[in-house]
């Protein structure tokens, strides 16, 4: 991965400080400052950051209508939106929480499946430091682990044993 690619795909989000005293929109809301969505595409065997997923506008989510029933998208291609939270510790930044949420996309019929409650829950759990990837297929977990290790070896090295065990190297 080139330095330019890393700059474009940084694990940073947006500044949304709801505690700056203005008392307006967002006061009391959870800060999303340290969370980034990683798209895992087992079909193309790749993983990448797509900030559009923060607002359901990632490349894989565009131009399809989402249906809450997976049975209505029987030929949908599998993708994962993995919510990755980064925190800073004594040794530096590390992958704190990781939670993968399934989506299925059928481009020919312009329909897709995603469970919004699951995505919201997984985003919240990731921010709290949970690691929820056991329901992901082996290839997708491998792609995610390889991406996170390659993206920043120091963050990987500083991460908990739970993260490393959940995404083992082959």
C-alpha distance (Angstrom), angle and dihedral (degrees) to the residues before:
residue distance angle dihedral
X1 . . .
X2 3.80 . .
X3 3.80 123.3 .
X4 3.81 89.6 -112.4
X5 3.81 90.7 55.2
X6 3.81 90.3 49.4
X7 3.81 91.1 51.1
X8 3.79 90.9 51.2
X9 3.79 91.6 46.9
X10 3.79 101.2 43.8
X11 3.79 121.1 155.8
X12 3.76 93.7 -116.6
X13 3.71 129.2 104.9
X14 3.72 131.1 -175.6
X15 3.73 135.6 -47.5
X16 3.79 107.6 -109.4
X17 3.79 104.3 155.9
X18 3.78 103.8 176.4
X19 3.78 92.4 -179.7
X20 3.80 99.3 66.8
X21 3.80 91.8 109.3
X22 3.79 100.3 -109.9
X23 3.82 91.4 117.6
X24 3.78 93.8 -147.1
X25 3.79 135.7 112.4
X26 3.78 114.9 -12.6
X27 3.79 98.5 21.6
X28 3.78 108.6 152.8
X29 3.79 93.0 12.3
X30 3.78 123.7 132.3
X31 3.78 113.6 -95.1
X32 3.79 113.4 -120.0
X33 3.77 92.5 -168.2
X34 3.81 97.5 119.6
X35 3.80 101.9 38.0
X36 3.78 127.7 95.5
X37 3.80 131.4 179.2
X38 3.79 116.6 -125.8
X39 3.80 115.7 -163.6
X40 3.79 112.8 -145.1
X41 3.79 112.7 -161.3
X42 3.81 110.5 -172.7
X43 3.82 89.6 178.1
X44 3.81 92.1 65.3
X45 3.82 92.8 25.0
X46 3.79 95.6 -123.8
X47 3.79 141.7 115.8
X48 3.79 127.2 -157.5
X49 3.78 142.6 159.2
X50 3.81 115.3 -100.3
X51 3.79 112.2 179.1
X52 3.81 89.4 -169.2
X53 3.81 87.5 78.3
X54 3.80 88.7 72.8
X55 3.79 86.4 75.7
X56 3.83 99.0 27.1
X57 3.81 89.7 -98.0
X58 3.80 102.3 114.6
X59 3.79 118.9 135.7
X60 3.80 91.4 -101.2
X61 3.83 92.8 48.6
X62 3.79 98.0 50.4
X63 3.79 125.1 103.0
X64 3.81 96.1 12.4
X65 3.78 133.4 100.1
X66 3.78 113.8 -125.3
X67 3.78 118.8 -132.0
X68 3.82 121.5 -168.3
X69 3.83 92.5 -141.4
X70 3.82 115.4 80.8
X71 3.83 91.0 -161.4
X72 3.82 89.6 67.9
X73 3.81 90.3 61.8
X74 3.84 100.5 49.5
X75 3.81 94.8 153.9
X76 3.78 96.3 43.0
X77 3.78 119.3 136.2
X78 3.79 114.7 -120.7
X79 3.80 120.6 -114.3
X80 3.79 131.4 162.6
X81 3.76 127.8 -144.7
X82 3.77 103.5 -155.3
X83 3.79 116.7 -163.8
X84 3.80 107.3 -144.4
X85 3.81 119.0 -169.7
X86 3.79 120.2 -162.9
X87 3.80 122.9 -158.5
X88 3.77 132.4 177.3
X89 3.78 121.6 -120.3
X90 3.79 137.2 172.5
X91 3.80 91.2 -75.3
X92 3.81 93.4 44.2
X93 3.79 134.8 -96.1
X94 3.79 120.6 -12.0
X95 3.81 141.3 174.5
X96 3.80 101.0 -91.3
X97 3.81 105.9 174.0
X98 3.79 132.6 12.2
X99 3.81 126.1 -177.2
X100 3.81 126.7 167.2
X101 3.80 124.6 -149.2
X102 3.79 122.4 -166.1
X103 3.77 125.9 -127.6
X104 3.80 127.7 177.3
X105 3.81 119.1 -157.1
X106 3.81 126.6 -166.4
X107 3.81 104.8 -173.3
X108 3.84 97.3 -176.4
X109 3.82 91.8 61.2
X110 3.84 93.7 31.1
X111 3.79 92.3 -127.6
X112 3.77 131.5 124.6
X113 3.78 140.0 178.5
X114 3.78 126.8 -132.3
X115 3.77 133.1 149.8
X116 3.80 106.2 -133.9
X117 3.83 92.6 -166.4
X118 3.81 89.2 54.5
X119 3.82 92.2 49.3
X120 3.80 92.1 49.9
X121 3.81 92.1 46.2
X122 3.79 92.7 47.6
X123 3.80 92.3 48.0
X124 3.80 90.0 51.9
X125 3.82 93.3 45.5
X126 3.80 91.0 49.5
X127 3.80 90.4 53.5
X128 3.82 88.4 52.2
X129 3.81 91.3 54.0
X130 3.80 100.5 -102.3
X131 3.79 120.9 147.9
X132 3.82 110.5 -144.1
X133 3.79 111.9 169.7
X134 3.81 103.9 111.4
X135 3.83 91.1 102.8
X136 3.82 91.6 57.2
X137 3.81 119.6 97.4
X138 3.82 117.4 -102.8
X139 3.82 95.1 -108.8
X140 3.80 92.4 51.6
X141 3.82 92.1 48.6
X142 3.80 89.3 48.9
X143 3.83 91.9 49.9
X144 3.80 90.8 48.8
X145 3.80 93.7 47.8
X146 3.81 92.3 47.4
X147 3.81 90.6 48.9
X148 3.81 94.3 49.9
X149 3.82 92.8 45.6
X150 3.81 92.2 48.6
X151 3.79 94.6 41.3
X152 3.79 93.6 60.6
X153 3.80 121.5 -7.0
X154 3.80 92.7 -170.2
X155 3.81 93.2 54.2
X156 3.81 88.3 48.9
X157 3.83 91.8 48.1
X158 3.83 90.7 49.8
X159 3.82 93.2 48.9
X160 3.80 124.2 105.9
X161 3.79 124.0 -91.5
X162 3.81 86.9 -114.0
X163 3.82 90.6 62.9
X164 3.79 92.6 45.5
X165 3.83 93.2 48.2
X166 3.80 91.9 47.8
X167 3.82 91.5 53.1
X168 3.82 105.4 32.3
X169 3.77 124.1 -178.1
X170 3.78 115.9 -112.9
